Amino acid sequence: MDTHQHEEDPVAAQRDRTHYLYLAVIGAVLLGIAVGFLAPGVAVELKPLGTGFVNLIKMMISPIIFCTIVLGVGSVRKAAKVGAVGGLALGYFLVMSTVALAIGLVVGNVLEPGSGLHLTKEIAEVGSKQAEGASESTADFLLGIIPKTLVSAFTEGEVLQTLLVALLAGFALQAMGRAGEPVLRGIGHIQRLVFRILGMIMWAAPVGAFGAIAAVVGATGMDALKSLAVIMIGFYVTCALFVFVVLGTLLRLVAGVNILKLLKYLGREFLLILSTSSSESALPRLIAKMEHLGVSKPVVGITVPTGYSFNLDGTAIYLTMASLFVAEAMGNPLSLGEQVSLLVFMVIASKGAAGVTGAGLATLAGGLQSHRPELVDGVGLIVGIDRFMSEARALTNFAGNAVATVLVGTWTKEIDKARVSEVLAGRVPFDEKTLVDDHAAAEVPDQRADAVEAADEGDEKARAGV
């Protein structure tokens, strides 16, 4: 009994240390706000700290998506199952984006947030600058999914390109059968290595959070916030209603899961997004945590990375409300028909933005440029608070993708409901040490190979009449 207790102590100590890490992130955010107000000039110069941390996380996203999808797809015996999961996920994303748009339209039309604001020459110039090169055609978007070479998807950090290469590799390994098992085992070990590196990078989170928050507070101060408080508060409330009412109701009815428990389980990820303003920073952790929760590898591997490009609920709400805000502020309100056509265009244009800070602003400017060029100058009005709105945008996108993964797992019967209950109740804690369940990560590839070998041996015996 004593020996067992002794063996568990190092793990408990490690968990305690990661707990301190996230307390340090909270402290760094508060310190950043203080520095932003007290020494704005110095604070703005700290921006590279936040940018550097987010870039470190982005560096790991392509290998993590590749390993996750190849292991997920390669381990499924029938390609049709992967197609079913992907089709179901995309259909769900389309419906939820439409719902998010509709909610944003209703709230935006009720609040009329932009009325009474005045446009200065400086602000107009900022808006024009944002619109330059922001729009791309559907053909350009589709061609952009195909990488120049098999490895350029990893070197250029394009999420959709990595997704394509990983799916092709997964299907190829699936077709190879037993011959592909050594490769799958190797990729399983690489995945553990990648998550271990990510665990090391996470210790820089407090520094990144401090730099990012200090820079934005130092740059905007309180003036921009006071004049634009209506749209900010309206946007935050709309996002909260969407997450807790729409997503929460759907999650309860379909999967029987309480949205508050799921969000609590993902609390550290939300803190990370809040401090970096990018939902990409929590993508690798979402993959690890959804697998730990009890959703199967194929569902997690396909739904999460695809959702980061196609399930941008928060961005949809933002684009709706921001468009109405700009039109009101310019004294040139959009008719209902113009609202719908402009926003359908924007939702398509925003695909592939993958939660990067500033992508929503560029899409907004590009959409206005193509539909109502005279409104582009008004984008400058929103630049001052875009960073604060991108927090809610990223948090909503992240919550939407977490809920989508559980729902798709439930619909495809690829979820362990008993484990979900245990994990959300806190009885099966997530191993922060490696960001992935060590036991599962170490054994799953080998168990998969053993199971395949056993099945093949059984087939051979059956054919031999044994």
C-alpha positions as a Python dict, from the first residue, in 0.01 Angstrom:
ca = {
    (1, 'M'): (0, 0, 0),
    (2, 'D'): (282, 239, 96),
    (3, 'T'): (475, 153, -219),
    (4, 'H'): (176, 232, -440),
    (5, 'Q'): (132, 564, -265),
    (6, 'H'): (499, 641, -311),
    (7, 'E'): (477, 569, -687),
    (8, 'E'): (188, 810, -732),
    (9, 'D'): (351, 1103, -554),
    (10, 'P'): (565, 1226, -851),
    (11, 'V'): (255, 1243, -1074),
    (12, 'A'): (59, 1429, -806),
    (13, 'A'): (349, 1671, -766),
    (14, 'Q'): (360, 1725, -1143),
    (15, 'R'): (-13, 1803, -1149),
    (16, 'D'): (38, 2053, -869),
    (17, 'R'): (310, 2225, -1069),
    (18, 'T'): (85, 2264, -1375),
    (19, 'H'): (-180, 2407, -1142),
    (20, 'Y'): (73, 2675, -1042),
    (21, 'L'): (145, 2738, -1412),
    (22, 'Y'): (-215, 2847, -1476),
    (23, 'L'): (-223, 3056, -1159),
    (24, 'A'): (89, 3224, -1298),
    (25, 'V'): (-97, 3294, -1624),
    (26, 'I'): (-375, 3471, -1428),
    (27, 'G'): (-114, 3673, -1237),
    (28, 'A'): (64, 3761, -1564),
    (29, 'V'): (-263, 3887, -1719),
    (30, 'L'): (-330, 4113, -1418),
    (31, 'L'): (29, 4240, -1424),
    (32, 'G'): (3, 4304, -1798),
    (33, 'I'): (-313, 4514, -1748),
    (34, 'A'): (-139, 4715, -1475),
    (35, 'V'): (169, 4779, -1691),
    (36, 'G'): (-56, 4874, -1985),
    (37, 'F'): (-222, 5149, -1781),
    (38, 'L'): (84, 5270, -1587),
    (39, 'A'): (342, 5266, -1869),
    (40, 'P'): (162, 5240, -2205),
    (41, 'G'): (475, 5327, -2404),
    (42, 'V'): (671, 5040, -2251),
    (43, 'A'): (370, 4805, -2269),
    (44, 'V'): (329, 4840, -2647),
    (45, 'E'): (693, 4732, -2690),
    (46, 'L'): (612, 4403, -2508),
    (47, 'K'): (390, 4279, -2795),
    (48, 'P'): (661, 4042, -2937),
    (49, 'L'): (639, 3835, -2613),
    (50, 'G'): (276, 3747, -2686),
    (51, 'T'): (340, 3701, -3059),
    (52, 'G'): (637, 3474, -2988),
    (53, 'F'): (436, 3246, -2759),
    (54, 'V'): (148, 3209, -3007),
    (55, 'N'): (404, 3136, -3282),
    (56, 'L'): (557, 2861, -3067),
    (57, 'I'): (213, 2700, -3035),
    (58, 'K'): (143, 2740, -3409),
    (59, 'M'): (474, 2565, -3479),
    (60, 'M'): (330, 2249, -3321),
    (61, 'I'): (-16, 2255, -3483),
    (62, 'S'): (69, 2093, -3818),
    (63, 'P'): (253, 1791, -3670),
    (64, 'I'): (-21, 1742, -3408),
    (65, 'I'): (-303, 1754, -3667),
    (66, 'F'): (-106, 1520, -3896),
    (67, 'C'): (-39, 1259, -3625),
    (68, 'T'): (-395, 1278, -3487),
    (69, 'I'): (-568, 1237, -3824),
    (70, 'V'): (-333, 966, -3957),
    (71, 'L'): (-376, 761, -3636),
    (72, 'G'): (-752, 819, -3641),
    (73, 'V'): (-813, 740, -4009),
    (74, 'G'): (-545, 473, -4039),
    (75, 'S'): (-689, 274, -3749),
    (76, 'V'): (-1040, 256, -3902),
    (77, 'R'): (-1094, -51, -4115),
    (78, 'K'): (-1362, 100, -4343),
    (79, 'A'): (-1307, 424, -4532),
    (80, 'A'): (-1684, 482, -4541),
    (81, 'K'): (-1685, 546, -4164),
    (82, 'V'): (-1438, 834, -4204),
    (83, 'G'): (-1655, 980, -4482),
    (84, 'A'): (-1964, 952, -4263),
    (85, 'V'): (-1794, 1133, -3974),
    (86, 'G'): (-1662, 1410, -4202),
    (87, 'G'): (-1996, 1456, -4381),
    (88, 'L'): (-2190, 1468, -4055),
    (89, 'A'): (-1943, 1719, -3906),
    (90, 'L'): (-1957, 1950, -4211),
    (91, 'G'): (-2338, 1938, -4220),
    (92, 'Y'): (-2353, 2029, -3851),
    (93, 'F'): (-2100, 2312, -3897),
    (94, 'L'): (-2309, 2461, -4180),
    (95, 'V'): (-2629, 2457, -3971),
    (96, 'M'): (-2463, 2607, -3661),
    (97, 'S'): (-2290, 2883, -3860),
    (98, 'T'): (-2632, 2978, -4001),
    (99, 'V'): (-2786, 2981, -3651),
    (100, 'A'): (-2498, 3199, -3522),
    (101, 'L'): (-2548, 3440, -3813),
    (102, 'A'): (-2921, 3465, -3744),
    (103, 'I'): (-2863, 3539, -3373),
    (104, 'G'): (-2606, 3808, -3460),
    (105, 'L'): (-2848, 3967, -3709),
    (106, 'V'): (-3133, 3982, -3457),
    (107, 'V'): (-2920, 4130, -3176),
    (108, 'G'): (-2741, 4371, -3412),
    (109, 'N'): (-3069, 4506, -3549),
    (110, 'V'): (-3217, 4546, -3199),
    (111, 'L'): (-2910, 4721, -3048),
    (112, 'E'): (-2819, 4942, -3348),
    (113, 'P'): (-2475, 4978, -3185),
    (114, 'G'): (-2311, 5217, -3432),
    (115, 'S'): (-2560, 5504, -3423),
    (116, 'G'): (-2415, 5832, -3291),
    (117, 'L'): (-2047, 5762, -3367),
    (118, 'H'): (-1836, 5994, -3583),
    (119, 'L'): (-1575, 5892, -3840),
    (120, 'T'): (-1243, 6081, -3848),
    (121, 'K'): (-994, 6088, -4137),
    (122, 'E'): (-738, 5882, -3941),
    (123, 'I'): (-994, 5610, -3868),
    (124, 'A'): (-1101, 5599, -4234),
    (125, 'E'): (-738, 5543, -4342),
    (126, 'V'): (-704, 5252, -4099),
    (127, 'G'): (-1019, 5092, -4245),
    (128, 'S'): (-891, 5123, -4602),
    (129, 'K'): (-558, 4967, -4503),
    (130, 'Q'): (-734, 4663, -4351),
    (131, 'A'): (-923, 4598, -4676),
    (132, 'E'): (-613, 4574, -4896),
    (133, 'G'): (-578, 4217, -5021),
    (134, 'A'): (-827, 4083, -4766),
    (135, 'S'): (-1069, 3914, -5004),
    (136, 'E'): (-1011, 3598, -5207),
    (137, 'S'): (-1232, 3412, -5451),
    (138, 'T'): (-1381, 3068, -5384),
    (139, 'A'): (-1154, 2918, -5653),
    (140, 'D'): (-845, 3067, -5482),
    (141, 'F'): (-961, 2928, -5149),
    (142, 'L'): (-1012, 2576, -5290),
    (143, 'L'): (-679, 2577, -5478),
    (144, 'G'): (-512, 2702, -5159),
    (145, 'I'): (-603, 2373, -4987),
    (146, 'I'): (-360, 2187, -5217),
    (147, 'P'): (2, 2224, -5097),
    (148, 'K'): (288, 2289, -5342),
    (149, 'T'): (468, 1974, -5221),
    (150, 'L'): (385, 1692, -4981),
    (151, 'V'): (589, 1856, -4702),
    (152, 'S'): (516, 2227, -4770),
    (153, 'A'): (189, 2197, -4573),
    (154, 'F'): (405, 2152, -4261),
    (155, 'T'): (658, 2422, -4344),
    (156, 'E'): (397, 2688, -4431),
    (157, 'G'): (168, 2613, -4134),
    (158, 'E'): (-152, 2586, -4341),
    (159, 'V'): (-414, 2396, -4139),
    (160, 'L'): (-632, 2289, -4435),
    (161, 'Q'): (-327, 2174, -4637),
    (162, 'T'): (-208, 1964, -4343),
    (163, 'L'): (-560, 1822, -4314),
    (164, 'L'): (-555, 1711, -4680),
    (165, 'V'): (-210, 1547, -4660),
    (166, 'A'): (-301, 1373, -4333),
    (167, 'L'): (-626, 1233, -4477),
    (168, 'L'): (-441, 1101, -4783),
    (169, 'A'): (-173, 940, -4562),
    (170, 'G'): (-440, 792, -4333),
    (171, 'F'): (-636, 638, -4621),
    (172, 'A'): (-312, 503, -4775),
    (173, 'L'): (-213, 335, -4446),
    (174, 'Q'): (-567, 200, -4416),
    (175, 'A'): (-537, 40, -4760),
    (176, 'M'): (-196, -110, -4672),
    (177, 'G'): (-347, -316, -4389),
    (178, 'R'): (-90, -506, -4180),
    (179, 'A'): (201, -363, -4379),
    (180, 'G'): (108, -15, -4253),
    (181, 'E'): (102, -111, -3883),
    (182, 'P'): (475, -33, -3816),
    (183, 'V'): (422, 314, -3966),
    (184, 'L'): (113, 369, -3747),
    (185, 'R'): (310, 264, -3438),
    (186, 'G'): (590, 502, -3536),
    (187, 'I'): (346, 793, -3582),
    (188, 'G'): (194, 706, -3241),
    (189, 'H'): (538, 754, -3082),
    (190, 'I'): (595, 1077, -3277),
    (191, 'Q'): (260, 1205, -3146),
    (192, 'R'): (377, 1146, -2788),
    (193, 'L'): (701, 1333, -2863),
    (194, 'V'): (510, 1627, -3015),
    (195, 'F'): (276, 1652, -2716),
    (196, 'R'): (575, 1635, -2480),
    (197, 'I'): (739, 1929, -2664),
    (198, 'L'): (409, 2118, -2642),
    (199, 'G'): (405, 2053, -2266),
    (200, 'M'): (745, 2221, -2242),
    (201, 'I'): (629, 2521, -2451),
    (202, 'M'): (329, 2568, -2221),
    (203, 'W'): (562, 2681, -1942),
    (204, 'A'): (618, 3001, -2143),
    (205, 'A'): (243, 3079, -2126),
    (206, 'P'): (270, 3338, -1841),
    (207, 'V'): (534, 3536, -2037),
    (208, 'G'): (323, 3527, -2353),
    (209, 'A'): (7, 3628, -2167),
    (210, 'F'): (186, 3919, -1997),
    (211, 'G'): (322, 4057, -2326),
    (212, 'A'): (-5, 4019, -2520),
    (213, 'I'): (-230, 4181, -2259),
    (214, 'A'): (14, 4463, -2172),
    (215, 'A'): (51, 4558, -2541),
    (216, 'V'): (-321, 4579, -2614),
    (217, 'V'): (-406, 4775, -2298),
    (218, 'G'): (-113, 5010, -2360),
    (219, 'A'): (-222, 5069, -2722),
    (220, 'T'): (-595, 5126, -2666),
    (221, 'G'): (-625, 5262, -2312),
    (222, 'M'): (-978, 5342, -2192),
    (223, 'D'): (-1098, 5596, -2453),
    (224, 'A'): (-1170, 5342, -2725),
    (225, 'L'): (-1344, 5115, -2477),
    (226, 'K'): (-1579, 5384, -2346),
    (227, 'S'): (-1706, 5494, -2687),
    (228, 'L'): (-1749, 5139, -2814),
    (229, 'A'): (-1880, 4968, -2498),
    (230, 'V'): (-2226, 4898, -2645),
    (231, 'I'): (-2109, 4671, -2925),
    (232, 'M'): (-1857, 4499, -2697),
    (233, 'I'): (-2112, 4421, -2425),
    (234, 'G'): (-2373, 4327, -2686),
    (235, 'F'): (-2126, 4095, -2857),
    (236, 'Y'): (-2017, 3925, -2532),
    (237, 'V'): (-2381, 3874, -2426),
    (238, 'T'): (-2472, 3734, -2769),
    (239, 'C'): (-2180, 3488, -2758),
    (240, 'A'): (-2279, 3380, -2405),
    (241, 'L'): (-2642, 3324, -2512),
    (242, 'F'): (-2526, 3118, -2811),
    (243, 'V'): (-2295, 2897, -2602),
    (244, 'F'): (-2517, 2842, -2298),
    (245, 'V'): (-2864, 2843, -2457),
    (246, 'V'): (-2816, 2708, -2811),
    (247, 'L'): (-2512, 2481, -2768),
    (248, 'G'): (-2603, 2390, -2408),
    (249, 'T'): (-2955, 2279, -2502),
    (250, 'L'): (-2828, 2079, -2801),
    (251, 'L'): (-2559, 1909, -2591),
    (252, 'R'): (-2809, 1814, -2319),
    (253, 'L'): (-3073, 1680, -2563),
    (254, 'V'): (-2836, 1484, -2789),
    (255, 'A'): (-2554, 1368, -2561),
    (256, 'G'): (-2703, 1416, -2214),
    (257, 'V'): (-2399, 1622, -2113),
    (258, 'N'): (-2412, 1938, -1901),
    (259, 'I'): (-2245, 2229, -2087),
    (260, 'L'): (-2118, 2381, -1759),
    (261, 'K'): (-1934, 2057, -1671),
    (262, 'L'): (-1778, 2040, -2018),
    (263, 'L'): (-1665, 2403, -2001),
    (264, 'K'): (-1523, 2348, -1652),
    (265, 'Y'): (-1326, 2047, -1784),
    (266, 'L'): (-1181, 2280, -2052),
    (267, 'G'): (-1118, 2566, -1807),
    (268, 'R'): (-742, 2584, -1857),
    (269, 'E'): (-784, 2599, -2234),
    (270, 'F'): (-1026, 2891, -2202),
    (271, 'L'): (-774, 3074, -1983),
    (272, 'L'): (-504, 3016, -2244),
    (273, 'I'): (-731, 3154, -2521),
    (274, 'L'): (-826, 3453, -2307),
    (275, 'S'): (-461, 3545, -2252),
    (276, 'T'): (-344, 3492, -2613),
    (277, 'S'): (-668, 3590, -2798),
    (278, 'S'): (-622, 3295, -3034),
    (279, 'S'): (-823, 2973, -3022),
    (280, 'E'): (-536, 2811, -3216),
    (281, 'S'): (-327, 2820, -2898),
    (282, 'A'): (-560, 2562, -2742),
    (283, 'L'): (-613, 2338, -3049),
    (284, 'P'): (-354, 2072, -2950),
    (285, 'R'): (-492, 2056, -2595),
    (286, 'L'): (-851, 2022, -2724),
    (287, 'I'): (-748, 1718, -2931),
    (288, 'A'): (-580, 1556, -2630),
    (289, 'K'): (-866, 1637, -2391),
    (290, 'M'): (-1143, 1515, -2625),
    (291, 'E'): (-964, 1181, -2667),
    (292, 'H'): (-921, 1160, -2290),
    (293, 'L'): (-1292, 1239, -2248),
    (294, 'G'): (-1388, 921, -2433),
    (295, 'V'): (-1449, 1033, -2794),
    (296, 'S'): (-1282, 799, -3045),
    (297, 'K'): (-961, 896, -3227),
    (298, 'P'): (-1120, 910, -3577),
    (299, 'V'): (-1399, 1144, -3461),
    (300, 'V'): (-1158, 1374, -3272),
    (301, 'G'): (-901, 1362, -3553),
    (302, 'I'): (-1152, 1469, -3817),
    (303, 'T'): (-1398, 1692, -3627),
    (304, 'V'): (-1158, 1916, -3430),
    (305, 'P'): (-916, 2025, -3709),
    (306, 'T'): (-1203, 2058, -3961),
    (307, 'G'): (-1405, 2259, -3707),
    (308, 'Y'): (-1119, 2505, -3667),
    (309, 'S'): (-1164, 2600, -4033),
    (310, 'F'): (-1537, 2548, -4087),
    (311, 'N'): (-1707, 2586, -3747),
    (312, 'L'): (-1637, 2948, -3659),
    (313, 'D'): (-1956, 3033, -3466),
    (314, 'G'): (-1799, 3326, -3280),
    (315, 'T'): (-1657, 3469, -3603),
    (316, 'A'): (-2004, 3443, -3767),
    (317, 'I'): (-2164, 3642, -3482),
    (318, 'Y'): (-1878, 3895, -3492),
    (319, 'L'): (-1903, 3951, -3869),
    (320, 'T'): (-2279, 4005, -3845),
    (321, 'M'): (-2271, 4254, -3560),
    (322, 'A'): (-1959, 4433, -3685),
    (323, 'S'): (-2109, 4483, -4033),
    (324, 'L'): (-2429, 4630, -3887),
    (325, 'F'): (-2219, 4845, -3650),
    (326, 'V'): (-2007, 4990, -3932),
    (327, 'A'): (-2310, 5058, -4154),
    (328, 'E'): (-2493, 5235, -3866),
    (329, 'A'): (-2185, 5439, -3776),
    (330, 'M'): (-2145, 5551, -4139),
    (331, 'G'): (-2512, 5657, -4146),
    (332, 'N'): (-2578, 5410, -4427),
    (333, 'P'): (-2766, 5112, -4274),
    (334, 'L'): (-2783, 4781, -4462),
    (335, 'S'): (-3119, 4656, -4590),
    (336, 'L'): (-3221, 4303, -4484),
    (337, 'G'): (-3136, 4161, -4829),
    (338, 'E'): (-2792, 4327, -4822),
    (339, 'Q'): (-2731, 4194, -4470),
    (340, 'V'): (-2802, 3835, -4574),
    (341, 'S'): (-2598, 3837, -4900),
    (342, 'L'): (-2301, 4014, -4738),
    (343, 'L'): (-2291, 3776, -4443),
    (344, 'V'): (-2325, 3461, -4655),
    (345, 'F'): (-2021, 3584, -4847),
    (346, 'M'): (-1830, 3656, -4524),
    (347, 'V'): (-1893, 3315, -4371),
    (348, 'I'): (-1754, 3151, -4686),
    (349, 'A'): (-1459, 3394, -4693),
    (350, 'S'): (-1375, 3329, -4327),
    (351, 'K'): (-1320, 2954, -4380),
    (352, 'G'): (-960, 2865, -4312),
    (353, 'A'): (-903, 3164, -4081),
    (354, 'A'): (-868, 2906, -3801),
    (355, 'G'): (-905, 3147, -3513),
    (356, 'V'): (-596, 3358, -3580),
    (357, 'T'): (-600, 3705, -3423),
    (358, 'G'): (-694, 3969, -3680),
    (359, 'A'): (-835, 3725, -3939),
    (360, 'G'): (-1191, 3831, -3855),
    (361, 'L'): (-1105, 4198, -3909),
    (362, 'A'): (-949, 4125, -4251),
    (363, 'T'): (-1256, 3921, -4353),
    (364, 'L'): (-1487, 4202, -4242),
    (365, 'A'): (-1293, 4457, -4448),
    (366, 'G'): (-1275, 4226, -4751),
    (367, 'G'): (-1649, 4154, -4740),
    (368, 'L'): (-1741, 4523, -4720),
    (369, 'Q'): (-1495, 4602, -5000),
    (370, 'S'): (-1664, 4355, -5235),
    (371, 'H'): (-2027, 4438, -5145),
    (372, 'R'): (-2041, 4798, -5017),
    (373, 'P'): (-1702, 4968, -5086),
    (374, 'E'): (-1823, 5297, -4936),
    (375, 'L'): (-1844, 5130, -4592),
    (376, 'V'): (-1482, 5004, -4582),
    (377, 'D'): (-1353, 5324, -4417),
    (378, 'G'): (-1577, 5247, -4117),
    (379, 'V'): (-1377, 4935, -4033),
    (380, 'G'): (-1128, 5170, -3864),
    (381, 'L'): (-1391, 5235, -3596),
    (382, 'I'): (-1372, 4878, -3477),
    (383, 'V'): (-993, 4833, -3491),
    (384, 'G'): (-945, 4977, -3140),
    (385, 'I'): (-1161, 4711, -2976),
    (386, 'D'): (-1112, 4425, -3220),
    (387, 'R'): (-855, 4266, -2990),
    (388, 'F'): (-1108, 4257, -2704),
    (389, 'M'): (-1383, 4126, -2930),
    (390, 'S'): (-1150, 3859, -3066),
    (391, 'E'): (-1131, 3718, -2713),
    (392, 'A'): (-1504, 3637, -2717),
    (393, 'R'): (-1480, 3530, -3080),
    (394, 'A'): (-1205, 3278, -3004),
    (395, 'L'): (-1375, 3150, -2685),
    (396, 'T'): (-1704, 3094, -2871),
    (397, 'N'): (-1530, 2918, -3163),
    (398, 'F'): (-1350, 2691, -2917),
    (399, 'A'): (-1665, 2606, -2718),
    (400, 'G'): (-1848, 2535, -3045),
    (401, 'N'): (-1580, 2289, -3157),
    (402, 'A'): (-1572, 2110, -2820),
    (403, 'V'): (-1951, 2065, -2829),
    (404, 'A'): (-1939, 1958, -3197),
    (405, 'T'): (-1688, 1682, -3115),
    (406, 'V'): (-1911, 1537, -2841),
    (407, 'L'): (-2222, 1561, -3064),
    (408, 'V'): (-2058, 1397, -3369),
    (409, 'G'): (-1918, 1125, -3139),
    (410, 'T'): (-2269, 1064, -3005),
    (411, 'W'): (-2435, 1055, -3349),
    (412, 'T'): (-2174, 812, -3486),
    (413, 'K'): (-2178, 604, -3162),
    (414, 'E'): (-1803, 664, -3129),
    (415, 'I'): (-1809, 786, -2768),
    (416, 'D'): (-1771, 608, -2433),
    (417, 'K'): (-2055, 764, -2232),
    (418, 'A'): (-1951, 598, -1905),
    (419, 'R'): (-1601, 747, -1940),
    (420, 'V'): (-1747, 1089, -2024),
    (421, 'S'): (-1939, 1084, -1693),
    (422, 'E'): (-1629, 973, -1498),
    (423, 'V'): (-1402, 1236, -1658),
    (424, 'L'): (-1649, 1526, -1617),
    (425, 'A'): (-1707, 1422, -1254),
    (426, 'G'): (-1331, 1456, -1197),
    (427, 'R'): (-1272, 1088, -1118),
    (428, 'V'): (-1042, 1032, -1419),
    (429, 'P'): (-813, 1338, -1423),
    (430, 'F'): (-635, 1451, -1739),
    (431, 'D'): (-258, 1395, -1724),
    (432, 'E'): (-114, 1745, -1766),
    (433, 'K'): (241, 1608, -1765),
    (434, 'T'): (230, 1498, -2129),
    (435, 'L'): (-94, 1664, -2249),
    (436, 'V'): (-204, 1318, -2355),
    (437, 'D'): (-313, 1015, -2155),
    (438, 'D'): (25, 840, -2121),
    (439, 'H'): (-125, 497, -2066),
    (440, 'A'): (-348, 523, -2372),
    (441, 'A'): (-84, 686, -2591),
    (442, 'A'): (174, 422, -2510),
    (443, 'E'): (-54, 125, -2558),
    (444, 'V'): (-311, 219, -2822),
    (445, 'P'): (-89, 177, -3132),
    (446, 'D'): (49, -154, -3002),
    (447, 'Q'): (-294, -277, -2898),
    (448, 'R'): (-425, -184, -3240),
    (449, 'A'): (-150, -387, -3407),
    (450, 'D'): (-214, -684, -3174),
    (451, 'A'): (-588, -670, -3243),
    (452, 'V'): (-531, -661, -3621),
    (453, 'E'): (-284, -951, -3602),
    (454, 'A'): (-528, -1153, -3392),
    (455, 'A'): (-809, -1084, -3638),
    (456, 'D'): (-590, -1182, -3934),
    (457, 'E'): (-477, -1502, -3758),
    (458, 'G'): (-842, -1583, -3690),
    (459, 'D'): (-922, -1536, -4060),
    (460, 'E'): (-631, -1761, -4161),
    (461, 'K'): (-744, -2033, -3917),
    (462, 'A'): (-1098, -2008, -4043),
    (463, 'R'): (-981, -2045, -4404),
    (464, 'A'): (-765, -2344, -4306),
    (465, 'G'): (-1064, -2503, -4136),
    (466, 'V'): (-901, -2502, -3790),
}
